[in-house]
Amino acid sequence: MAPKPDSTSEALLFSQLKGGSERAFTHFFELHYPALTGFCKQFVYDEEQARSIAQEAFVNLWLSREQLQSPGGIPSFLYTAARSKCLNLIKHQKVVRNYENQKLAEQEHAINREVLQAMDYDSLSLNELQETINRFIAELPVQTQTIFKMKRMQHKKNAEIAEELQISVKTVEAHMTRALSHLRKALSDYLPAVVVALLLG
């Protein structure tokens, strides 16, 4: 974990982050990622999903960094982004698994109580990024597209994908490797390497 800087150093790192410094971004990632992942895990109860939500929050942070007003806005932004994703996932799980309404309400209340109020930010950059990613996904072979979407969008495990498509787990892994390699190369023209790693990690 990155050591917590003094106020002067933090202000400098914050300024560098807004200017597009990967080093500053990495510092704030190392500073906040463990706690943010732990927060997410309280509500999604799954280590992999918790890490994924936390990483997505940092991608959002990078895309919206110029709109932050102070270093103190970073944790507010991150927990707000994670909160939104947790709520969406909980609601999805409720539909899929037929969770009781009371349990959903309790989880939503807990998140609302523990997290700061939502911070407004322009989502245009994120929407543009998603459109770019979708375009690059469409360039993949059909089966690779299918496997990538099942893994990343439907959150299915490799074994589940293999069983559903009647292929081996090794084949699933090979398609995912191909897809991620293609997307990393394609996105390198749009995002710093550290952000691409979070987005596809």
N, C-alpha and C positions, 0 to 999 in steps of 0.2 A: 504494500500500500504506500502511496506517495505521502511524504511527510506534510503536515499541514503548514502552509507558509504563513509568515506574518502578514499584516494588513497591506504593507507596501508591496511585498512580493506578490500577494494575491491580486492586487490591483493591476500590477504589471502583467501577470499571467492572463488576467481577464481581458486586458486590452489586446494582448497578443492573440488570444482565442478569437476575439471579434475580427481581428485582422487576418485570420485564416491559418494560424500557427498550429501545425500538427503536434509539436512538442507540448504546447499549452493544452491542447485538447487531450493528449495522452495523460497529462498531469491530472486534469479534472476527472478523467475516466478512472484512473487508479484511485483517486481520492473518494469517489462516490459510488463506484460500481458495486463493491461488496455489500454495502448497506442497502442499496437499491434492489439488488438481487434478493437479499434477505427479506425485504419488505414485500416484494412480489410473491415470494414463496409462501408467505403467510396466507395468501388468498387463492393461489392457483394450485398449491400443494404438489407441485412437480418441478424438480430442479431444472430440467431442460427448458421447460416453458418459462420459468422465472428468469433464467439467463437470457432467453430470447426476447422477452418483454423489456428487460433492462437494457439490452443492446439496442433495441429499436428506439428506446427513449433517447439514447445518446446520438443515434443517427438524426433524430428529430432536432436535438440540441445543435448539432453541427449545421444543419440546414437553416436553423432560425437564429444562429448565434448573433447576427448583427442587430437583432431586435432586443436583446437582453440589455438591461439598464445598469446592472450592478452585479458583482460577484455573488451576492446573496440571492440573486434571481436564478442562479444555476440549479440549486437543489429544488427550488420551487417548481421550476420548469420540468425537471426530471421526474419528480414525484407526481406532478400533474399528468404528464404523458403516460407514466406507468399506471396511474390510477385509471385513466380512460381505457387503456388496453386491458387491464384486469377486469373492469366492469364488462367490457365487451365479451371477454372470454367467459366470464361467469354466466352471462346471459346465454351465450352459445351453448355452454355445457348444460344449462337448465333445459334448453329445448331438446338437445340430443339425449340427455340422460333423464329427462323429466324430473328435474329437481323440484322440491316443494317450494312454493312461493315464499314461505316464511324463511327458509334457509337463505334464499337469494336476497331477501330484504335485509336480513341480518348482516350478510357479507357486504352489501352495498353501504349499509349504515356504518359499519366499521371502517371501510375505506374513506367514506366522506368525513368521518370524525377525525381520522388520523392524518389526512393530507390537506395541504393548503388549497384554497379555492383556485379554480382553474385560471391559468394565465393565458390571456388572449395572444395569439400569434397568427401570422399569415401562413396558411397551409399550402399556398400556391407552389412553393418550391418542392414540397413533399409530393404534391400531386404530379408535378412535372417529372420528378424522379421516378414515381411509380409508372408513369406512362413510358418512360425511357426503358425501365426494366422490362415491362410487358413487351415492348418492341423487340428487345434482345432475346427474350424467352421465345418469342414467335419464330426466331431464326433457327432454333434448335430442331433436331429431328422430332417427329411427332411423338414417338414413345418416350424420348427424353423429356419433352415438354410435360407429358402426362405424369411421369414419375416425379419430376421436380414439383409440379403443382400439388400432387398428393402428399409429398413430404413437407413442403414449406407452407402451403396454404390450407391443407386439410389436417396438418400435424399428425400424419400417420407414421408409424414406425416402419423401418425397412422390412421387417418380417411380415407386417400386415400388407404392405404394398406387393411384396413377392407372392403372397398367398392369393391376393385378389387378382393379380395379373398372370398368375401361374408361371412365374419365372423364379430364378434363384435369387437369394439375397445378394450374392456376389454381382449378379447382373444389375440389380437395383443400385448397388454401390458404384458400379462402373458408370451408369447413366448419370448419377448425381455428381460424380467427379468430373465428367464431361461438361455437365451444365454449369457447375460452379467455376470451372476453368474458363469457359466461354464468357460468363458474366463478369468475372474478375477483370479479364482483358478488356471487355467492352466498357465497363464502368470506370476503368482507370483514367479515361479521358475526361470524366465528369467529377470524380470525387478523389480526395486524398486516399492513399493506400490504407491508412488506419481506419477510415470510415467504411471503405469497401469491405475490409476484414470484419468489421462489426455487422455490416449489413448481410453478409453471406456466411459468416462464421458459424 
